[in-house]
Amino acid sequence: MTDTFTKPATEPFVTRRAAASGASPVMEAPFDPASMADMPLTRLLHYWFEEVWGRGNLNAVSNIMRRNTLISGSVSALAEPESDYSEVVAALRNLLGPIKVTFTHVMETDEWVSVRLVAATSNPRDGEPFEITGQVMARVEDGRIAEMHSNMDYFRMFEMLGQLPPEALAICLTGERLG
């Protein structure tokens, strides 16, 4: 038996497994932003979150996304291909305090990038900080996002903003109605 599973838990599992097999890891967790140097699609997605979501630069939406980008996800799906995705961004940013997105996991191929992220923000009413997690997959074509699929923990976000009662998901799982 090798020592692959006996190393400290703080070392990423995939790195331990890759080291034991002699292979190089495709993904590391937690993600090290310094590793983006060789990951152009990850850099594009990182820029997307910093510029559009973090800084609120809505002009960057048209520079980063294609005009007919296919979008899927709870809130993202509100933006039809013909509509202005920046309206969705503006609506969410108006509900939240400053947003800082950190990638915890990243995978990238020739045209696809997938990230797990943590978005740190706050409730603007009382300044109470909170975090939500999410995953985004994007296909990049000619340096722009051509397809984006996202899932974010909007239940938690709306709970933290006071728009849903605490433990709303648990209540819904019991079959009860929110009221």
Residue frames as qw, qx, qy, qz and C-alpha x, y, z in Angstrom:
[[0.000, 0.890, 0.456, 0.000, 0.00, 0.00, 0.00],
 [0.411, 0.423, -0.025, 0.807, 1.33, 3.45, -0.89],
 [0.216, -0.400, -0.467, 0.758, 1.24, 6.53, 1.28],
 [0.013, 0.381, 0.464, 0.799, -1.08, 8.28, -1.18],
 [0.430, -0.665, -0.440, -0.423, -3.93, 8.48, 1.31],
 [0.665, -0.520, -0.366, 0.392, -1.84, 9.02, 4.43],
 [0.345, 0.219, -0.026, 0.912, -0.51, 12.46, 3.50],
 [0.035, 0.337, 0.453, -0.825, -2.00, 15.49, 5.26],
 [0.300, 0.664, 0.685, -0.017, -5.54, 16.38, 4.22],
 [0.049, 0.832, 0.008, -0.553, -4.42, 19.92, 3.42],
 [0.111, -0.342, 0.697, 0.620, -2.67, 18.61, 0.31],
 [0.666, 0.281, -0.108, -0.682, -5.16, 18.32, -2.57],
 [0.819, -0.007, 0.562, -0.114, -6.32, 14.74, -3.16],
 [0.786, 0.615, 0.063, 0.003, -5.82, 14.94, -6.91],
 [0.191, 0.825, -0.516, 0.130, -2.24, 16.12, -6.37],
 [0.529, -0.427, 0.713, -0.169, -1.58, 13.20, -3.98],
 [0.858, 0.256, 0.435, -0.091, -3.10, 10.72, -6.41],
 [0.617, 0.773, -0.143, 0.040, -1.18, 12.20, -9.37],
 [0.072, -0.768, 0.624, -0.127, 2.07, 12.19, -7.41],
 [0.692, -0.223, 0.673, -0.132, 1.57, 8.55, -6.55],
 [0.822, 0.416, 0.388, 0.022, 0.92, 7.62, -10.18],
 [0.506, -0.209, 0.375, 0.748, 3.59, 9.90, -11.64],
 [0.246, 0.646, 0.546, 0.473, 0.99, 11.83, -13.67],
 [0.097, 0.039, -0.145, 0.984, 0.54, 15.58, -13.62],
 [0.163, 0.516, 0.713, -0.445, -2.76, 16.88, -12.22],
 [0.123, 0.511, 0.552, 0.648, -5.41, 18.34, -14.51],
 [0.339, -0.764, -0.189, -0.516, -7.18, 20.07, -11.63],
 [0.384, 0.039, -0.654, 0.651, -6.05, 21.10, -8.19],
 [0.440, -0.735, -0.300, -0.420, -8.17, 21.98, -5.21],
 [0.165, 0.856, 0.292, -0.393, -7.95, 24.46, -3.73],
 [0.624, 0.664, 0.199, 0.360, -7.24, 26.35, -6.92],
 [0.485, -0.494, 0.065, 0.718, -4.07, 28.44, -7.06],
 [0.381, 0.883, 0.158, -0.221, -4.64, 31.63, -9.14],
 [0.144, -0.718, 0.549, 0.402, -0.94, 31.67, -10.01],
 [0.509, 0.004, 0.824, 0.251, -1.55, 28.53, -12.08],
 [0.512, 0.728, 0.364, -0.273, -3.71, 30.50, -14.54],
 [0.042, -0.675, 0.479, 0.560, -0.64, 31.42, -16.59],
 [0.030, -0.150, 0.895, 0.418, -1.11, 28.27, -18.67],
 [0.158, 0.481, 0.856, -0.107, -4.92, 28.38, -18.60],
 [0.019, 0.068, 0.251, 0.965, -6.21, 31.02, -21.06],
 [0.380, -0.488, -0.606, -0.501, -9.90, 30.10, -20.75],
 [0.528, -0.553, -0.533, 0.363, -9.68, 30.20, -16.96],
 [0.277, -0.199, -0.061, 0.938, -8.11, 33.65, -17.20],
 [0.173, -0.297, -0.453, -0.823, -11.01, 34.78, -19.40],
 [0.517, -0.579, -0.606, -0.174, -13.58, 33.50, -16.87],
 [0.503, -0.425, -0.368, 0.656, -11.60, 35.06, -14.01],
 [0.107, 0.010, 0.150, 0.983, -11.59, 38.38, -15.90],
 [0.324, -0.468, -0.608, -0.553, -15.36, 37.96, -16.46],
 [0.545, -0.626, -0.541, 0.136, -16.02, 37.70, -12.73],
 [0.433, -0.341, -0.174, 0.816, -13.58, 40.44, -11.73],
 [0.071, 0.035, 0.275, 0.958, -14.60, 42.97, -14.37],
 [0.360, -0.389, -0.548, -0.647, -18.33, 42.36, -14.80],
 [0.626, -0.571, -0.528, -0.064, -19.42, 41.06, -11.40],
 [0.597, -0.383, -0.309, 0.633, -16.74, 42.58, -9.14],
 [0.219, -0.178, 0.056, 0.958, -16.27, 46.00, -10.75],
 [0.346, 0.660, 0.531, -0.403, -19.69, 46.26, -12.37],
 [0.034, 0.449, -0.471, -0.759, -18.24, 47.08, -15.78],
 [0.674, 0.407, 0.548, -0.282, -21.33, 46.21, -17.82],
 [0.464, 0.748, -0.310, -0.359, -19.63, 47.37, -21.05],
 [0.101, -0.473, 0.869, 0.106, -17.33, 44.35, -20.71],
 [0.701, 0.184, 0.630, -0.280, -20.27, 41.97, -21.20],
 [0.719, 0.664, 0.056, -0.199, -20.36, 42.59, -24.95],
 [0.224, 0.752, -0.619, -0.046, -16.56, 42.26, -25.14],
 [0.275, -0.338, 0.883, -0.173, -16.49, 38.92, -23.32],
 [0.568, 0.279, 0.748, -0.200, -19.71, 37.26, -24.55],
 [0.112, 0.126, 0.695, 0.699, -20.75, 36.65, -28.12],
 [0.385, -0.038, -0.066, -0.920, -23.98, 38.32, -29.22],
 [0.799, -0.087, -0.343, -0.487, -25.77, 34.95, -29.44],
 [0.069, 0.328, -0.867, 0.367, -24.21, 33.26, -26.40],
 [0.680, -0.329, -0.597, -0.270, -26.23, 30.28, -25.21],
 [0.098, -0.393, 0.574, -0.712, -26.96, 30.84, -21.50],
 [0.698, -0.377, -0.555, -0.251, -28.48, 28.40, -19.00],
 [0.325, -0.025, -0.657, 0.680, -28.89, 28.53, -15.25],
 [0.116, -0.629, -0.697, 0.325, -31.44, 29.71, -12.69],
 [0.014, 0.817, 0.154, -0.556, -30.97, 33.45, -13.07],
 [0.184, -0.367, 0.575, 0.708, -28.80, 33.45, -16.18],
 [0.217, 0.352, 0.852, 0.321, -31.68, 31.90, -18.11],
 [0.122, 0.796, 0.416, -0.422, -33.60, 35.15, -17.63],
 [0.042, 0.667, -0.359, -0.651, -31.35, 36.62, -20.30],
 [0.814, 0.476, 0.332, -0.031, -32.57, 35.58, -23.72],
 [0.679, 0.033, 0.319, 0.660, -29.91, 35.53, -26.45],
 [0.242, 0.668, 0.320, 0.627, -31.42, 38.69, -27.92],
 [0.371, -0.907, -0.174, -0.097, -31.62, 40.49, -24.57],
 [0.221, 0.746, -0.432, 0.455, -28.91, 42.35, -22.78],
 [0.766, -0.210, -0.546, 0.266, -27.19, 40.08, -20.23],
 [0.249, 0.232, -0.363, 0.867, -25.92, 43.19, -18.49],
 [0.508, -0.455, -0.095, -0.726, -29.51, 43.76, -17.26],
 [0.874, -0.309, -0.374, -0.020, -29.33, 40.48, -15.31],
 [0.611, 0.078, -0.381, 0.690, -25.92, 41.46, -13.92],
 [0.054, -0.391, 0.130, -0.909, -27.20, 44.91, -12.91],
 [0.689, -0.466, -0.240, -0.500, -30.30, 43.45, -11.20],
 [0.862, -0.265, -0.368, 0.226, -28.24, 41.04, -9.08],
 [0.475, 0.176, -0.286, 0.813, -25.53, 43.60, -8.29],
 [0.256, -0.522, -0.026, -0.813, -28.25, 46.00, -7.06],
 [0.803, -0.469, -0.275, -0.244, -29.30, 43.41, -4.46],
 [0.881, -0.220, -0.195, 0.370, -25.80, 42.83, -3.08],
 [0.303, -0.877, 0.229, 0.293, -22.84, 44.60, -1.57],
 [0.228, 0.712, -0.617, -0.247, -19.43, 44.44, -3.25],
 [0.986, 0.074, 0.093, -0.119, -18.74, 41.03, -4.82],
 [0.020, -0.675, 0.729, 0.109, -15.43, 39.16, -4.72],
 [0.964, 0.144, -0.048, -0.218, -15.30, 35.84, -6.59],
 [0.215, -0.597, 0.772, 0.043, -12.69, 33.19, -5.84],
 [0.812, 0.213, -0.471, -0.271, -12.22, 29.97, -7.80],
 [0.639, -0.487, 0.560, -0.201, -11.77, 26.88, -5.63],
 [0.685, 0.019, 0.699, 0.205, -11.64, 24.28, -8.41],
 [0.385, 0.686, -0.260, -0.559, -10.82, 24.64, -12.11],
 [0.677, 0.071, 0.677, 0.280, -10.78, 22.34, -15.14],
 [0.322, 0.730, -0.187, -0.573, -9.99, 23.42, -18.67],
 [0.746, 0.198, 0.561, 0.298, -9.87, 21.79, -22.09],
 [0.379, 0.132, 0.410, 0.819, -9.22, 23.27, -25.52],
 [0.114, -0.411, -0.343, -0.837, -12.56, 25.09, -25.64],
 [0.591, -0.640, -0.413, -0.266, -14.28, 24.45, -22.29],
 [0.174, 0.316, -0.596, 0.717, -13.59, 25.80, -18.82],
 [0.625, -0.559, -0.498, -0.221, -15.35, 24.73, -15.63],
 [0.162, 0.357, -0.534, 0.749, -14.98, 26.37, -12.23],
 [0.486, -0.643, -0.583, 0.099, -16.37, 25.96, -8.75],
 [0.196, 0.483, -0.135, 0.842, -16.48, 29.35, -7.10],
 [0.322, -0.599, -0.580, 0.449, -17.18, 31.16, -3.88],
 [0.090, 0.649, 0.197, 0.729, -18.75, 34.61, -4.14],
 [0.354, -0.400, -0.520, 0.667, -18.16, 36.74, -1.05],
 [0.046, -0.549, -0.292, -0.782, -20.57, 39.66, -0.69],
 [0.053, -0.179, -0.640, 0.745, -22.80, 41.31, 1.90],
 [0.008, 0.737, 0.672, 0.069, -26.35, 42.39, 2.56],
 [0.231, 0.414, 0.036, 0.880, -26.39, 46.13, 1.75],
 [0.449, -0.725, -0.301, -0.427, -29.16, 46.73, 4.33],
 [0.685, -0.724, 0.069, -0.039, -27.10, 45.72, 7.34],
 [0.174, 0.791, -0.585, 0.036, -23.61, 45.09, 5.93],
 [0.787, -0.294, 0.528, -0.125, -23.69, 41.45, 7.11],
 [0.221, 0.530, -0.733, -0.364, -21.15, 39.50, 5.03],
 [0.843, 0.037, 0.495, -0.208, -21.96, 36.13, 3.52],
 [0.013, -0.402, 0.784, 0.472, -20.77, 33.74, 0.85],
 [0.857, 0.279, 0.240, -0.359, -22.51, 31.66, -1.77],
 [0.417, -0.295, 0.769, 0.383, -21.06, 28.89, -3.89],
 [0.706, 0.569, 0.096, -0.411, -21.60, 28.03, -7.51],
 [0.609, -0.094, 0.649, 0.446, -20.33, 26.28, -10.59],
 [0.452, 0.749, -0.072, -0.479, -19.89, 27.66, -14.09],
 [0.661, 0.038, 0.614, 0.430, -19.05, 25.88, -17.32],
 [0.331, 0.808, -0.031, -0.487, -18.27, 27.93, -20.39],
 [0.761, 0.264, 0.418, 0.421, -17.34, 27.17, -23.98],
 [0.086, -0.763, 0.165, 0.618, -15.04, 29.74, -25.52],
 [0.677, 0.485, 0.445, 0.328, -14.97, 30.45, -29.23],
 [0.424, 0.622, 0.087, 0.653, -12.57, 32.96, -30.78],
 [0.299, 0.134, -0.417, 0.848, -11.69, 34.35, -27.34],
 [0.405, -0.218, 0.112, -0.881, -15.30, 35.03, -26.28],
 [0.343, 0.071, 0.858, -0.376, -17.83, 33.05, -24.26],
 [0.355, 0.012, -0.634, -0.687, -20.12, 31.26, -26.71],
 [0.696, -0.361, -0.560, -0.268, -21.96, 29.08, -24.20],
 [0.001, 0.359, -0.632, 0.687, -22.36, 29.39, -20.43],
 [0.683, -0.413, -0.562, -0.218, -24.04, 27.09, -17.94],
 [0.086, 0.384, -0.558, 0.730, -24.18, 28.17, -14.31],
 [0.628, -0.548, -0.543, -0.104, -25.61, 27.08, -10.99],
 [0.094, 0.409, -0.446, 0.791, -25.41, 29.31, -7.95],
 [0.273, -0.373, -0.816, 0.348, -26.80, 28.85, -4.45],
 [0.139, -0.425, -0.190, -0.874, -29.56, 31.44, -4.89],
 [0.623, -0.592, -0.499, -0.115, -31.59, 29.93, -2.04],
 [0.618, -0.378, -0.295, 0.623, -28.80, 30.90, 0.37],
 [0.221, 0.175, 0.103, 0.954, -28.38, 34.32, -1.25],
 [0.341, -0.529, -0.353, -0.693, -32.09, 35.15, -0.88],
 [0.682, -0.552, -0.456, 0.152, -32.10, 33.80, 2.69],
 [0.546, -0.224, -0.183, 0.786, -29.14, 36.01, 3.59],
 [0.027, 0.245, 0.198, 0.949, -30.87, 39.01, 1.99],
 [0.239, 0.208, 0.613, -0.724, -34.00, 38.34, 4.07],
 [0.506, 0.180, -0.343, -0.770, -36.15, 37.61, 1.00],
 [0.756, -0.111, -0.614, -0.195, -36.62, 33.96, 2.00],
 [0.685, -0.662, 0.167, -0.254, -37.00, 32.64, 5.55],
 [0.132, -0.593, 0.792, -0.055, -33.97, 30.96, 7.15],
 [0.343, -0.082, 0.936, -0.018, -33.68, 27.30, 6.16],
 [0.611, 0.385, -0.027, -0.691, -36.08, 27.80, 3.24],
 [0.498, 0.321, -0.752, -0.289, -34.72, 24.81, 1.35],
 [0.051, 0.018, -0.943, 0.327, -35.17, 22.52, 4.37],
 [0.445, 0.297, 0.451, -0.714, -38.76, 23.78, 4.75],
 [0.614, 0.410, -0.334, -0.586, -39.46, 23.11, 1.07],
 [0.328, 0.261, -0.906, -0.063, -38.02, 19.59, 1.40],
 [0.213, 0.105, 0.833, -0.500, -40.62, 18.80, 4.08],
 [0.045, 0.464, 0.800, 0.377, -43.38, 19.52, 1.56],
 [0.088, -0.747, -0.444, 0.488, -44.50, 22.63, 3.43],
 [0.355, 0.764, 0.265, 0.468, -45.15, 25.90, 1.63],
 [0.354, -0.042, -0.230, 0.906, -43.18, 29.03, 2.41],
 [0.123, -0.742, -0.568, -0.336, -45.54, 31.53, 3.85]]
